[in-house]
Amino acid sequence: MITKFAIRFLRQTEGLTQKQFAEKVGISEGLLNNIESGYKRVSKNVSQKVTRAYNLSEEDLKFFDEVYERMMKTIKKAE
């Protein structure tokens, strides 16, 4: 299962707003906001919608998770 980090990383690297990303994937903006804020976990349904919208595998999205987490740790250390 992918995490909010993969979703946020994918959205931000493409330069999309939450509204634009939600529309592209086929979920509500409110759900996306709740996922990125940590109030909701990424469901299997949302995970499948993201992988279909971007023609990615879940393994690809796990890679985004790892990259995003490393990037955030680096930024926090630099502050």
C-alpha positions, 0 to 999 in steps of 0.5 A: 500500500502506498502512503501519503508521501508518495501521493504528495511527492507525485503531485508536487513534482508535477506541479499540480494543486490538490484540486488538479491532482484529485480531478486527474486521479478521480477522487475528491479534493477533500479526500486528498487533503485528508490523506495528505494531512494524515487524517485518512490513510490511502485506501486500496481504491485510491492507490489503484486510481493513482497507479492507473492515472499515472500508469505506475505500479505500486512498486513505483509509488513505493519508490516515491515514498522513499525519495520523499522521506529522504528529501524531507529528512534532508530539508529538516537537517538543513534548517 
